[in-house]
Amino acid sequence: MQALARGVIKYRWWVIAAWLLLGVAGGYAAPRATAALSYDFSQPGNPAYQANQEILTAIGSGGDNAPVLLVLGDGRQPVPRQAAGRVQSTVQHALQAAGLQGRTVSPVQAPALRSEDGRTAVVAVYPAPVPGAEPYAAALPVLQQAAERAQARTGVPVTVTGQDVLASGGGGGGPSVLAETLAGGLGALVVLVLVFGSLLALTPLLVAAVSILTTFLIVWGLTGFTEVSFIVQYLIALIGLGVAIDYALLIVTRWREERGNGRDNAGAVQHAIATAADRSCSPASPSRSASPP
């Protein structure tokens, strides 16, 4: 570590330039890495998984994704039998006009989609899914507009619902990873300002920011040839923030101690890095181990 510390001090401007370059590249890669993450919870090898994959291969939709349901009627009056066919044709034309693929099933093909009293009917729509957290992001607005046109044509109330519609309806979504990380960073900044009492409190947060962004840059590269679960983004934010602040706090504290002991700036940096590395390798926690004499 002594050699590493001397190299960092000697080529500090190159290190700073590389550090800033990684931060900028990570900032560019972070949203793209997040968009490329997998939201698939399936378990390969299970019979259900194999069946879903065969459905997707043969038909192009369905399988892992639930259908979007267009519910006809309000439960008070019978739904005309021809209304379901008109809604189905309206949906098909709307999908084709939008350049989207999908298939529909109505009581015309499946009588079980009509209630026994005839007051409710369902048209099931299976749009072709797209990768990401919302597989029907492009199809749902088209289906909503189609439902409004079908209602105007038939005079029968048409409601768009289904698992994906309810999930994207708002109100239940939590804060984004960025918002959570910023909240954690602001809380840490308050604590660090109380500890340092100077602008040095920003140093651990700068280290955390570049560390997190650089990790997203690596993850973006990994998504090019393998699936990476979306849970990784939360681990990157939480662990990156905690570990970066912990070790940056340790090194800065040691640097201040060495400066207080009379060492020059270069010597203080070199000794701080070396002793911090020794602490990280010891069984005790870095933040709780005693200072060397």
N, C-alpha and C positions, 0 to 999 in steps of 0.2 A: 504493500500500500504506500510505502514511502516513495517508491519510484513513480507510482500513479499520481501521487500528490505533487511531486516535483514536475511531472509532465503537464499536469493541469495548470500549474502556476506559470510554467514557461510558455505554454501555448494557449494562454487563457483567452485571447481574442478569437482564436480559431475555435476553441471550445464554445465560447459564447455565440459565435456565428452559427456553428452546427446546432447548438441548442435552440436558437431562434428559428432556424430553418426547419427543424423537426416540429417545432410548435406550429408554424404556419402550415406545413404539410399535414400535420395531424388535424388542424382546424378544417382544412379542405376535405380530409378523408372521413372525419367523424360522421357527418350526416349520411354520407354514402355507405359507410360501414353499417350504420344503424338500419338503413333501408335494405341492405343485403342480408340481414340476419334472418334466420329461419324461425317461423312461428308454428312449426309442426310438432305436435305432441304425440304423434303416432309411434308405435313400437314395431319396427320391422321384424318380420318372422311370424307374427301372430296371424291366425286365419282371417280376422277382420281386416287387418292391414293389407293382406294379399288380395282380399276381395275388393277393397276400395281401389287398389292400384289397377286391378283388371277392369273395373268400371271406368276409371279415368282413361285408361288406354283405349278401351273399346268405344266409349261414348264421348269422352272429352269433358264431362262435368259430373257432378254428384260425387260419390265416393266419400272423401273426407269432409266435404262441405255440405251443410244442410241446405235445403231448397228455400227460396223466397216464396212466401205464400200470399196470394191475392185472395182475400176473403170477400165473397159476395153476399150481400144481404145484411140486415140489421137484426135478424131474429124475430121480427114482428110480422113480416109478410112473406109469402112464398116467393122464391126466386124463379123467374121464367127459365125454362130449360134451355132455351136458345141463348140466354144471357152469358152463360159460361163459355160457349163457343165463340161469341163475339169478343169477350174479354181475352180469350186465348189468341185469337187472330190479331187483335190490337197489339198484344204484347209481342208476338212474333214479328210483326211489321216494325215495331219500335226498335227491337233489338237489331234487326237487319239494317234499318236506316242508320243506326248508330255504329254500325260495323262491328257489333258484338255477336259472339256465338252463344248459343244456349238452346235448351229444349224445354218444352212445356207439357204438362199433363193436366187435363181437365176432367170433369165428370163425363165428358163425351167418351173418353178412353177408359176411365176408371170410375164407374158409378159409385164406388165407396167414398169418393170425394164430395158427395152430396148427402146432406143429412136426411134422415128418414122422414122428417116432417117437411122437407123441401124448402125450409126457410134459410138455409145456409149452404153455400157451395164454395169450393176451394179450387183455385188454379195454382198448381205447383210449378215454379219456374226454377230451372237449374242453369244459371249462367255459367259460362266458362270462367273458372277462378283465375286470379292473377296473384303472383307472389306478394307476400307482405302481410301485415297485421289485418288488413281488410280485403279479403279476396274478392268481394263484390263492390269495391269502391266505385268502379266505373258503371256498373250495371244498376245499382240502386236508384240513382237519380232518373235514369231512363225508365225504370219500372214504375217509379212514382208518377212520372208524367203520363205514362201509358195507362195507369190506373185512373187518373183523372179524366183522360179522354174516353176511356171505356165507360166510366160512370156517366159521363155526359151523353154517350151514345145509347146506353141501355136504360138509364134512369134508375139503376140499382146501385146502392152504396158499395164501393170497392175499397177495401182497406189493405194496405201493404204491411205485412208483418213477417215474422220469422226470426230465427236466432240471430242472424247477422244484422237485421234491421234493428232489433232491440239493443244489440251490443253497440251499434253506432248511433244510437238515438241521443247520446249525450247524458250528462248528469251523473254517470257512474264512472267516468274516466278519472284516473288519478293524475297527479302532476307528472310531467315528463322527467326523464333522467337528468336533463340539463337543469330543470328547475330544482330538483332535489339536490343536485350537486352544488348549485349556487347557494341554496339555503344552508347546506352543511358548511360551505366555505365561508359564508358570512358569519355563522356561529363560531367557527374556528378563528376567524379574524378578530372577533371581539375578545376571545380568550388570549390570543397571541399578543394583542395590543396591551392587555393587562400584564402579560408576562414580560414583554420586551420594553414597553414604554417608548418605542421609537418605530421608525419606518422599517426596521428589520423584521417586523411582524409580517410584512408582505413577502419576505423571502420564501418561507415554507409554502405559501399559497402559490407562488410562481412555480416552484418546483412541482407541486401537485398538478397544476394546470398543464404544464408541458408533459409531465409523465402520463397523465390521462389521455391527452391528445395523441401522444406517440403510440400508446397502446392501441388506440382506435385505428391508427395507421397500420399497425401490424395486423389487427383483426380484419381490416378491409382486404389486405393481401390474402389472408387465410380464406375469406369467403369466396375467393376466385376459384378454389379447387376443392373446397369441402363445405359442408353445412355447419354453421355456427349458431347456437341457440340464442334467442333474444335475451335470455337471462344474463348472458355475458356482459351486456352493457351496464347492468346494475352492479355486477361484481367489479368491473373496471372502475366505476365511479366511487364506490364505497371503499374498496381496498386501496385504490390509487390515492384517494384523498387521505386516508388514514396513515398509510405507510409513508407517503411522501412527507406529510407534516411531521410524523414521528422522527424520521431520520434527519430531515432538514433542521428540525428544532434541536436535535442532539448536536449536529455539527456546528450550528450557529452558536449554541451555548458553549461548546468547547472552545470555539474560536474566541469568544469574548473572554473566557477564562484565561486563555493563553495570552491574549493581549493585555489583560490585567496583570499577568505575571511578568510582563516586560518584554515579551517576544515581539519581533517586528511582524508586519502583516504577513509576509510570505511564510515565515517560520510558524506563525500561529495557524495559518491555513493548513500547512503540511502536518503539523502535530495534531490538529483537530481531526483531519481525515483519518490519520493513522489510528488514533485512539478510538474514534467512532467505529472503525472497522473491527478493532479488537473487542469492543463491547458487543457488537452485533453477533460475534462468533461465540460469546460466552453464554452459559446457560441462563443467566439472569436476563430480565427484560432490559433493553437498551435504555429506556427512559427511567428505570429505577436503579440501575447499577450505580455504585458509588464512584465519585471522581477519583482518578489516580492521584497519589500524592505528588 
